[in-house]
Amino acid sequence: AIYKTGRGEEPVLVFLEEIPQVSSQLGEGVIAEIVEFTRKLLSELMARHPLDSATALANADPEELVRIVFAQPPRTAAELLRRLNPDEAAPALVAAPPEIATDVLAAMEPTVVADLVGRLDDEQRAAITTRLPPTLAREVHQILEFPPGTAGKLMDSRATRFLRDETVEQALDRLRRIPERRITDLMIVDSEGRLDAI
């Protein structure tokens, strides 16, 4: 099967069709080695290309998203969460194993953590912030608790962001999955998260 490799899905299909022959010729242990190699390869790709990875994960099932993101080292998972739509990243934090989610959040900037936990209900937010390192928890609370009457208190930091190259279908799908929140403006951002249009 190896000699037939090329680009696209076909090589994968050829490999899967011929896996019984490969297994009988090379031994059962080779399958475990291939799985481990593939896992390491994907992990390395996500670490080196977090934006592309987050874009690919944008349409993933929420359970699959949690499984993939939180299987990565904390810094890689933090970069993936930072680049995902925050309306999808915030629920992923709640669904992730608590100790792993805490390690990932500790690798993030306080403003990003505040943006994510600010999208959660009070109970979920409290459960997550009480596990944060004290300094980070303090910074997040300060960001979330602007004094009344200030612009920081009045503005909604939960801006829904869309990448410039997202299709209308993808954007509509994401809008439908946002929990009861009235959205009046769409923020279009470039690949680095910089505002491109409203």
MOVENUR-V433067 format. One record per residue. N is the residue number from 1. RES is the residue in one letter. PSI is psi as a letter, one per 30 degrees, with the letter a starting at -180 (* if undefined). Layout:
n:N res:RES psi:PSI
n:N res:RES psi:PSI
This chain:
n:1 res:A psi:f
n:2 res:I psi:e
n:3 res:Y psi:f
n:4 res:K psi:g
n:5 res:T psi:k
n:6 res:G psi:b
n:7 res:R psi:l
n:8 res:G psi:a
n:9 res:E psi:f
n:10 res:E psi:e
n:11 res:P psi:e
n:12 res:V psi:e
n:13 res:L psi:e
n:14 res:V psi:e
n:15 res:F psi:e
n:16 res:L psi:e
n:17 res:E psi:e
n:18 res:E psi:g
n:19 res:I psi:e
n:20 res:P psi:e
n:21 res:Q psi:e
n:22 res:V psi:e
n:23 res:S psi:e
n:24 res:S psi:e
n:25 res:Q psi:e
n:26 res:L psi:f
n:27 res:G psi:l
n:28 res:E psi:e
n:29 res:G psi:f
n:30 res:V psi:e
n:31 res:I psi:e
n:32 res:A psi:e
n:33 res:E psi:e
n:34 res:I psi:e
n:35 res:V psi:e
n:36 res:E psi:e
n:37 res:F psi:e
n:38 res:T psi:e
n:39 res:R psi:e
n:40 res:K psi:e
n:41 res:L psi:e
n:42 res:L psi:e
n:43 res:S psi:e
n:44 res:E psi:e
n:45 res:L psi:e
n:46 res:M psi:e
n:47 res:A psi:e
n:48 res:R psi:f
n:49 res:H psi:i
n:50 res:P psi:e
n:51 res:L psi:e
n:52 res:D psi:e
n:53 res:S psi:e
n:54 res:A psi:e
n:55 res:T psi:e
n:56 res:A psi:e
n:57 res:L psi:f
n:58 res:A psi:e
n:59 res:N psi:g
n:60 res:A psi:l
n:61 res:D psi:k
n:62 res:P psi:e
n:63 res:E psi:e
n:64 res:E psi:e
n:65 res:L psi:e
n:66 res:V psi:e
n:67 res:R psi:e
n:68 res:I psi:e
n:69 res:V psi:e
n:70 res:F psi:g
n:71 res:A psi:f
n:72 res:Q psi:l
n:73 res:P psi:l
n:74 res:P psi:e
n:75 res:R psi:e
n:76 res:T psi:e
n:77 res:A psi:e
n:78 res:A psi:e
n:79 res:E psi:e
n:80 res:L psi:e
n:81 res:L psi:e
n:82 res:R psi:e
n:83 res:R psi:f
n:84 res:L psi:l
n:85 res:N psi:k
n:86 res:P psi:f
n:87 res:D psi:f
n:88 res:E psi:e
n:89 res:A psi:e
n:90 res:A psi:e
n:91 res:P psi:f
n:92 res:A psi:e
n:93 res:L psi:e
n:94 res:V psi:e
n:95 res:A psi:f
n:96 res:A psi:l
n:97 res:P psi:k
n:98 res:P psi:e
n:99 res:E psi:e
n:100 res:I psi:e
n:101 res:A psi:e
n:102 res:T psi:e
n:103 res:D psi:e
n:104 res:V psi:e
n:105 res:L psi:e
n:106 res:A psi:f
n:107 res:A psi:g
n:108 res:M psi:l
n:109 res:E psi:k
n:110 res:P psi:e
n:111 res:T psi:e
n:112 res:V psi:e
n:113 res:V psi:e
n:114 res:A psi:e
n:115 res:D psi:e
n:116 res:L psi:e
n:117 res:V psi:f
n:118 res:G psi:f
n:119 res:R psi:f
n:120 res:L psi:l
n:121 res:D psi:l
n:122 res:D psi:e
n:123 res:E psi:e
n:124 res:Q psi:e
n:125 res:R psi:e
n:126 res:A psi:e
n:127 res:A psi:e
n:128 res:I psi:e
n:129 res:T psi:f
n:130 res:T psi:f
n:131 res:R psi:f
n:132 res:L psi:l
n:133 res:P psi:k
n:134 res:P psi:e
n:135 res:T psi:e
n:136 res:L psi:e
n:137 res:A psi:e
n:138 res:R psi:e
n:139 res:E psi:e
n:140 res:V psi:e
n:141 res:H psi:e
n:142 res:Q psi:e
n:143 res:I psi:e
n:144 res:L psi:f
n:145 res:E psi:h
n:146 res:F psi:k
n:147 res:P psi:k
n:148 res:P psi:k
n:149 res:G psi:f
n:150 res:T psi:l
n:151 res:A psi:e
n:152 res:G psi:e
n:153 res:K psi:e
n:154 res:L psi:e
n:155 res:M psi:l
n:156 res:D psi:j
n:157 res:S psi:f
n:158 res:R psi:h
n:159 res:A psi:k
n:160 res:T psi:k
n:161 res:R psi:k
n:162 res:F psi:k
n:163 res:L psi:k
n:164 res:R psi:e
n:165 res:D psi:g
n:166 res:E psi:k
n:167 res:T psi:l
n:168 res:V psi:e
n:169 res:E psi:e
n:170 res:Q psi:e
n:171 res:A psi:e
n:172 res:L psi:e
n:173 res:D psi:e
n:174 res:R psi:e
n:175 res:L psi:e
n:176 res:R psi:f
n:177 res:R psi:f
n:178 res:I psi:k
n:179 res:P psi:l
n:180 res:E psi:i
n:181 res:R psi:k
n:182 res:R psi:k
n:183 res:I psi:k
n:184 res:T psi:f
n:185 res:D psi:k
n:186 res:L psi:k
n:187 res:M psi:k
n:188 res:I psi:k
n:189 res:V psi:l
n:190 res:D psi:a
n:191 res:S psi:f
n:192 res:E psi:g
n:193 res:G psi:g
n:194 res:R psi:k
n:195 res:L psi:k
n:196 res:D psi:e
n:197 res:A psi:l
n:198 res:I psi:*
